[in-house]
């Protein structure tokens, strides 16, 4: 079991941790968004070809990807705006 990180002793350490956390969040949001976009592209053929319950399954999955894209996109926008001068 890893030891917890000690509390930052200076304001600069606190800012450094905050920046590190923001960078990690941005990287994860970007990876999630890219993966969801790629998966949407791959599902285009399924939407075009499937009918009935198979099509419904694809559409439901697309809704879940839409949620991931919205959440990740908003988080990434916020982080990018925070880094802009």
C-alpha positions as CSV (number, residue, x, y, z in Angstrom):
1,X,0.0,0.0,0.0
2,X,1.4,3.4,-1.0
3,X,1.9,6.1,1.5
4,X,-0.3,9.2,1.0
5,X,1.2,12.3,-0.4
6,X,2.2,14.7,2.4
7,X,0.4,18.1,2.5
8,X,2.2,20.7,0.4
9,X,4.3,22.9,2.6
10,X,4.4,26.0,0.3
11,X,2.1,27.8,-2.0
12,X,4.4,27.0,-4.9
13,X,4.1,23.2,-4.1
14,X,0.3,23.6,-3.9
15,X,0.2,25.3,-7.3
16,X,2.6,22.7,-8.8
17,X,0.3,19.9,-7.6
18,X,-2.8,21.8,-9.0
19,X,-1.0,22.2,-12.4
20,X,0.0,18.5,-12.4
21,X,-3.6,17.5,-11.6
22,X,-5.0,19.7,-14.3
23,X,-2.5,18.4,-16.8
24,X,-3.5,14.8,-16.0
25,X,-7.2,15.6,-16.2
26,X,-6.6,17.3,-19.6
27,X,-4.7,14.3,-20.9
28,X,-7.4,11.8,-19.7
29,X,-10.2,14.0,-21.2
30,X,-8.3,14.2,-24.5
31,X,-7.8,10.4,-24.6
32,X,-11.4,9.8,-23.8
33,X,-12.6,12.2,-26.5
34,X,-10.3,10.7,-29.1
35,X,-11.4,7.2,-28.3
36,X,-15.1,8.1,-28.5
37,X,-14.7,9.9,-31.8
38,X,-12.8,7.0,-33.3
39,X,-15.5,4.6,-32.1
40,X,-18.2,6.8,-33.5
41,X,-16.5,6.6,-36.9
42,X,-16.3,2.8,-36.7
43,X,-20.0,2.6,-35.9
44,X,-21.1,4.5,-39.0
45,X,-21.2,1.4,-41.1
46,X,-23.3,-0.4,-38.4
47,X,-25.8,2.5,-38.4
48,X,-26.0,2.3,-42.2
49,X,-26.3,-1.5,-42.4
50,X,-28.2,-2.7,-39.2
51,X,-31.9,-2.9,-38.6
52,X,-34.2,-3.7,-35.7
53,X,-32.6,-4.6,-32.4
54,X,-29.1,-4.5,-33.7
55,X,-29.6,-1.0,-34.9
56,X,-31.2,-0.1,-31.5
57,X,-28.2,-1.5,-29.7
58,X,-25.8,0.6,-31.8
59,X,-27.9,3.8,-31.2
60,X,-28.0,3.2,-27.5
61,X,-24.2,2.8,-27.5
62,X,-23.9,6.0,-29.6
63,X,-25.8,7.8,-26.9
64,X,-23.3,6.7,-24.3
65,X,-20.5,7.8,-26.5
66,X,-22.2,11.2,-26.9
67,X,-22.2,11.6,-23.2
68,X,-18.5,10.8,-22.9
69,X,-17.7,13.2,-25.8
70,X,-19.7,16.1,-24.2
71,X,-18.2,15.6,-20.7
72,X,-14.6,15.2,-22.0
73,X,-15.0,18.0,-24.4
74,X,-16.2,20.4,-21.7
75,X,-13.5,19.4,-19.3
76,X,-10.8,19.8,-22.0
77,X,-12.2,23.2,-23.0
78,X,-12.0,24.4,-19.4
79,X,-8.5,23.2,-19.0
80,X,-7.4,24.8,-22.3
81,X,-9.0,28.1,-21.4
82,X,-7.2,28.0,-18.1
83,X,-3.9,27.7,-19.8
84,X,-4.4,30.5,-22.2
85,X,-2.8,33.8,-21.3
